[in-house]
Amino acid sequence: MNKNQPTEPTSTVTAPAAPQRKRYDAAFKEAAVENWLKSRKPGTQIAAELGISYPSLKEWKRNYSGTAMPEHGDLAAENRTLRAELARVREQRDILKKTVGIFSEPSPNAIKPLKA
């Protein structure tokens, strides 16, 4: 056997190409974060709709608006305000119902109409 000649044919093994990472521009990232915050849908659902990963969406939110989770404190404050307003409006409605009832009742001093 000759040292320069291989005994088996050599083949070049090529590894499968690594998947290309998708690159998104800043406008897309900002729009995705804005969509998430305005829709109040779960981040996982928004990420699936856009075809991106949830960790990427959280990272974009951290970069574009500060925190990684939606602000639930604002929702709680808005909920308290709306409940207080609803209670006030119900009270006004009940007062108006009573007032209409009072004015609708015939007065005991009223003159009865004459029958012809």
Sequence and secondary structure as in RCSB ss.txt:
>XXXX:A:sequence
MNKNQPTEPTSTVTAPAAPQRKRYDAAFKEAAVENWLKSRKPGTQIAAELGISYPSLKEWKRNYSGTAMPEHGDL
AAENRTLRAELARVREQRDILKKTVGIFSEPSPNAIKPLKA
>XXXX:A:secstr
  TTS SS                 HHHHHHHHHHHHHH   HHHHHHHHT  HHHHHHHHHHHHS SS  HHHH
HHHHHHHHHHHHHHHHHHHHHHHHHHHHHS  TTS      
